[in-house]
Amino acid sequence: MHPGFPEYSYLMSYKKFNTDSPCVAIIGGGVAGATAAVHMGELGLNVLLLEKSAGLVNGPPICHLHAGGNLYREISQQQCLELLKQSIETVRLYPHTLNKRPTVIAVPHSDGGEPQALLPRLELIQRSYQQLVDEDPRNQQLGQPQEYFKLYSREALQVLATQQQSDQPTSFDDWVIPFAQHADLNQLKYPVIAVQEYGWSVFRLAASAELALAAMPHCQVLTHAKLIKSDFIDEQWQLVYLDAQKHEHVIYADYLVNACGYETGIVDDLAKAPRQRLVEFKAAYVTRWAECDQQWPEVIFHGPRGTPQGMAQLTPYADGLFQLHGMTEGITLFKDGLVASQAGSSQPVLPDYLERKIKNGWQQDALQERSERAIHHMSQFIPQYIQAQVAGKPLFGAQQIPGQDATLRAADVTFEAHNYARIEVVKGSSALEAATKIVQHWQLVNDEDLLQSIEARHPISMSLALEQVEEKAIALAKARAYPEGLAKIVGMV
């Protein structure tokens, strides 16, 4: 027991800890906190991960990497390049989380943009991807750089519409066949673009993190642990949390990492480290199109955000499941769903009805109504999608956006006094970079350890087998009352 600390303040399993390394407490077990714990645990640091819910990585919907920011026309080219690099590094850490299929980007006549406007950015990303692969062949995670994207005229799509998709599609042409056969080509501007933007499984991500952390002797994962007080005393953080039975416990750490996602402001307030931010609530809808048994790419139909013509997004999974986004206030977006922090607190306050969704889940009528709207929204571009049915509860949650720019997508970490850092990822693929910066900034390990490859620094994560991760992911999906198909491997081997 630590001298001067009451007996209850120490963890029962503290004897496992490495006494030569400092202790890092991470608050929040979403993609940011779990990734930070994995990274630091692999480096041999003592890690205490506190998560108030029952499991890890159980937040906003994640369905693709954003490897290059292709889905966001409004963000800067620099953010696109940052997201590309971060995504590649993240899938090197989590190699069993990808669903390897391309994404089709289409610009309808109802949208004010032009497909040609997307080409300079795609060419820039392609060159940057080639450079990353030239620097390290292990960065080739998104297919061949020279095949990063392909353009399709209407005539080319009409030819593909006459063909039959192979059982195991590999080429762009093979993947695009279902789109060519089912999309209303009259509604689109040309060219249509196919890009190697892969899917990302939130359930296999959660499974990978849980399995890796369970194998790390210096990591302690405390679920049902809600932080209620934090003080920096005598060069240490004294943290008080409530367990599932509402009993108070005290733990001590040398460093404190706030990785609380949309509730980051709550811990900022506890740590007396003010920060301005936005929070946005979003939802995606789980549907099943049983009449279509083809292997689809992801499909994005661009549209002005927040209008009835907002972007429509189709994300394929196993077992005929498709996740839908519709960037309208009646589908993915919500009235007053984007809120900012105010004077006196770093935590933006969502409307009560959205907080109730996060804490208590959805009412069946709201679930049904918005899911059906999403199906109708997609059917304006893929008419046969009107046959799809609601297949489960939405994937939903709130994401934080540091600062005041609602279009910001590439963000990672900021530091304050007293060994306090906050991870502020907007996209999950930024989490590893944030964790890496924390270790470097606080000089938690020797410099030579940081020069090793991602694979060499994370031997436990690299030891996980694909079948093991998928089995765990399916169990997590079932435990969280989602269809198993959302956890299964789809796409190219």
N, C-alpha and C positions, 0 to 999 in steps of 0.2 A: 504494500500500500504506500502511496506517495506521502512523504512526511507532511503533517499538518492538514491533510485532506480527510474529510469524514469517510467512513468505510463505504457508504453507498455511492460515493462519487467515482469509484473506479470500476471499470468493466471486469466482469468475471474472467474473461479470456485475455486480459491484458498481458498475461505471461507469454503469449505468443509473439508479442511485439519485439521489434528490433531496437534494442536500447541505444544503439549507436546513431539512430536516425531520428529526426524530429517527427512530431505528430501533426498531421494535417486533418482538420475536420472539414468535411464537405457537407453542406446542407442542401438537400435536394437530390433525388435519384432519377431524374429524367435523363435524356440523352446527354446533356452537358455534365451533370454530376456523376453519372455512371461512367462516362468516358474518362473524366478526370480521375476517378478512383481506379479504373483499370490501368491508365497510364502510370499513375504514381505508384500503384501497388506493384506493377511490373518492374519498376525501378527500385523496389525494396523499401520504399518509404512506409511509415506507419500511417494508415488511413482509417478514419472513422467516417463512415457515410451514413447520414441520417435522412431517412425518407418517411414522410408522414403517412403515406398510403401503404398498401399491402405488398407492393412489388415495384420493380424498377422499370423505367422507360414506359410510362403509362400516361402520356400526355397528348398533345395535339397530333393530328394525323400527319404521318410521314409516308409519302408514296414514291418519291423519286429523289435523286441526289442533288439536283440543281447544279450539275457539273458544267458550269459555263453560264448559268443564269439565263438559259435560252427562253424560259417561260416568262421572263419579265422584260418587256421592251423598254420600260421606263428607267431601269437602273443603269448606272454608269458602266463603261467598259472595264474600268478598274475593278469594280465589284464582280463582274463576270469572270475576270482572270483570277481573282482571289477565290471565288467559289470553285473554279475548276481545280486549282491546286489543292484546296482544302478537301474537296470531294475525293480526289485520287488518294490522298494520304489517309482519309478515313476508311476507304474500302480496303486499303492495305492492312489496316488494323482489324477490320471486321470483314474478312474475305468471304464469309458465307451469308452475307446479307443482301446481295444483289439479285434482282430479277433481270436477267440480261435480255432485254428486248428494246428496240429503238422507240423513239417518240416521233410522231408525225405532227407537224405544225402547219395548220391551214388558216388562211385569212379569208373570212367570208365577205361577201359584198356588203353585209350589214355593219362591217367594221371600217373605220376611216383609214386604216393603215394599208400599206402595200407590202407584198412579200419581198420585193427587191430591197426594201429598207433593212431587212434582216441579214442580208448577205454579207456586208462588210464586217459585222460583228462575228458571224460564223467563221469567216475566213481568218479573223484575228484569233479567235479561240482555237481554231485548227492549228495555226502556226505555233501558238503557245503550247498546245498539247504536244505537238511534234518536238518542241524544244525540251519539254519536261521528259519525254521518252528518250531523247538523245542524251540528256543528263543522267538518266537512270532508267534502264529498260524495265525495271519493276513498276514504273509509273504507267505502263501500258495496261490500263484497267478498263478502257472504254473502246476496245477494238483498235484496229489499225488507224493511226493518225490521218493517213491519206484518205481514209474512208470515213472520216468523222461525220460527214453529212452528204446528202444527195438530193438533187432537185428533180421534181416530176412535173412535166407538162400535163395538160388534160389528156392529150392523145396517148401519152405513156400510161396514164392511169386507166384509160379505156382498154388498152391492150392487156394490162394486168388483170382487169376485171373479167377477162375471158379465161383466165388460167386457174388451176387448182393449186392450193397451197400444199406444200410438202408436210409430212408428219412432224418433221423437226426443222423448221425454218432457220436459216442462218443468214441469208443475204437480205439486203434492204428490200429487193423486189419481192422476195417471198413473204416478208413480214407485212408489206404494204398491200398485198392482195385483198385481205378482208376489208380494209379501208376503201380500196378502189371499187369493190363490189357493193358495199353498203352505204357509203356516204353519198349525199346528194351533190354530185359534181357541178350541177348548175348553180349552186349557191356560192361557189368558191372562186377566189382570184388565183392566178397562177404565176409562178410555180408553187406547188405544195412541197414542203421540205421534210425530209426524214433525217433525223440526227441521232447519234449514239448517246442519247440521254436515257440512262438505265433506271429501272425501278429499284426501290429500296424498301426492304421489308422491316417495318417497325417491330414486328413480333420476333423475327430472327435477330434483330439488333438487341432487343431486350434479352433474348435467350443467350446470345453471345456474351453480353455483359454479366448476366447472372452466373453463368457457368464459369467464366474466367475469374470473377471475384471470389466465388466459392472455393477456388483452388489456391487462393493467395493467403499465406499464413499471416501476413502483416495487415490484412484488411478486415475491418469489422463493419458489417452492414447491419444497421438497426432500422427495421421497418416499424411502422406504426409509431414513429418517433417524431414528435412535433416540437420544434424549438420555440421556447417562450421567453427566453432571456439570454442575453450575452453581455459580458463585461470583459474588458482587457485589464487584467490585474497582475502586477509583478511580471510583466513580459509574457503573460500567457492569457489565452482566452478561456474564461469560465463560462460554460454553456449549460443551460438548464433546459431539459426537454421533458415532455409528457409521454408516457408509454400508452399502450392500448387501454389500460385500466385507469388512466388519468393520474398515475403516480409520477411524482417528480423525481428526476435523476440529474446528477451533475457530472459533467465530464470536462476534461481539460485538454487543450490543444495549443501547439505553438503557432499554428497558422489556421486561418479561417477562410474557406472558400464558399461564397454564396452562389449556388447554382439552382435557385428556386424557380426558374422559368418565369411564368407570368406573375408569380408572387415574390420575385426578387426584391421588390420594394419593401416588403414586410421585414425581411432580414436587414436590409439597409437601415430601416428605422430602428431596429433593435441594436444594430452596431453603431448607430449615430453617424452614418456615412451617407448623407443625402445625395440623390441622383435623380435627374429628370428623365422620364421615359414615357413611352406609349405602351398600351396593351390592346391587342385586338383578338376578339373571339371569332372563331371560324368553325365550320363543320363540313364534313364530307360524308357521302351517303353510300351505304352498302346495298347493292342491287344484284340480281341474278338474271342473266339473259340466257335462259335455258335453250332457246331455239337456235342459238348460234354456238357451234362447237369449234370454231376456228381459234387459232392463236393470234391474238391481236397485239399490235403495238399500243403504246399509250398514244392518245390523240388529244391535241389541243386545238380548239377552234377559238381564235382570238376574238376579243370583243371589249368594248369600253367598260371598265370596272364600275360596278355599282349601278349600272343601267340595266333595263330588261334584256339588253343584248350582250350582257357581260360574258366573259370567257366561259366556254364549256369544256370540261376536261374529263376524259374517259381513261381510267387506269385499270388494266386487266390483271386478274389474279387467277388462281386455279378454280376448278369446279364451276365454271361459268359465272364467276363473280366479277363484278366491275365496281370500282369506287368512282363516284361522280362528284365533281365540283361544278358549281355554277356561280360565277362571280356577280351575283345579284343579291339584293337585300332579302329576297324571299327564299334564297337557297343557302349558299355558303356564307354570305355576309349577313349581318344583323343590324337593325336600326340601333344606333348608339352603341354598337359593338366595338368601336375604336375610341378609347378613352385615354386621357393624359393625366399624369400626376399633378397634384395641386400643391399650393403652399402648405407646409406643415407635415407632409408625408411624401415619401418616395413611391408609394404604392398607388397606382391608378385604381379607381373604383368602378367596376363593371356594374351595369344595371342589375337589380335584384334577380330578375328572371333569368339572366345569364349565369349569375353566381349559383342559382339553384340548379341549373343544368349541370354545372361542373361538380357540385357537391352531391346532388341527389339523382342525376340522370334525367332522361327525357320522359315526358308524358307521351303515351302511345299515339294520341291524335296528332301531336306536333311532329313526332317522328314520321308518321305516315304521310302527313301533308307535305312536309318539305322533301321527303324522299320522292314522292310522286311528282313534285315540281321539278326536281332534278332530272327525272326520267323524261318528262315532257320537254325540258330545256334541251336535252341531248337529242331528242327525236326530231327537232327541227333541222338538224344536220345529218342524222342517221335515222331516217324515218322508221325503220323496223325496230328501233330501240324502244318504241312505245310498247312492245311486247314484254319488256323487262318488268320484274317484280321487286318489291322491297324485300331485302334478304337479311335484315338485322338492324341493330341500333347504329346510329351514326358514329363515325370517328370524329371526335370534337375536342376542343380545348382552346386555350388562349395563348398567344405568343407575345413575348415582350419585344419591344423595339427601342433600343436606347436612344436618347435624344428626342428630337422633334420631327424627324424626317420619316414619314410613314412609308416611304418607298425603300428605305434602307433594308438590305438583305444580307450583306456580308459584315458581320461584327463578331467579336470574340471576347476580349477580357479587358477590364480596367482595374487599377490598383489604388488603394488608399493607405493611410497610415496604419500602424499597429498590425502589420502582417495580415491585412484584409484584402481580398480580391473578390470581384464579382464576375462570373461568366455570363455574358449577355448575348448568347447566340440567337440569331433569328432563324437560321437554318441549321438543322442538326449536324450537317457535314462540317460546320465550323468548330465543333466541340474539341476535336483533337488539337487543333492549332491553339485554342485557348488554354488547354491543359499544358501543352508544351511551353507556351509563353510563361505560365505560372512557375513551372519548374526552373526555367532559365532566369526569370526575374528575381526569384528568391534564392537562387543558387543552391537548390536542394540536393543536387548530385554533382559529381565531378564532371568537368567539361568533356572529358573523353567519353563518358557514357552517352552524352548527347550526340556524339559524332557517329554512333552506330546507326544502322538502317532501322526503319520502323519494325521490320520483322525480327531483327536481332534484339531490339529493346523489349519486345513483347512475346517471349517464348511461350508463355501459358496461353495467350490468345491464339498463337499460331498452332498450338497443339490440338485445338478443338476440331472435331470432325464434322463435316457437313451434315451427315445423318443425325449426329448427336444434337446439333443446333436446331435442325428442323423438328426433331422429336420434342425438344424442350419448347420450341416456339408454338407448336400445335397445342401443347398442354397449356401454355399461357393464353392462347386465343380462347380455348374452351373455358378456362377459369375466368376469363374476362367477358364471357358470354358473346363472343364473336365467332363467325363461321371459321372452320379449320382452314378453308381455302385461302384465307388471308395470310396464313403462315407458311403455306407450302411453296416449294421451289417451282418457279415457272421461267420460261425463256430458254436461252441457249445454255448448254452445259459449259 
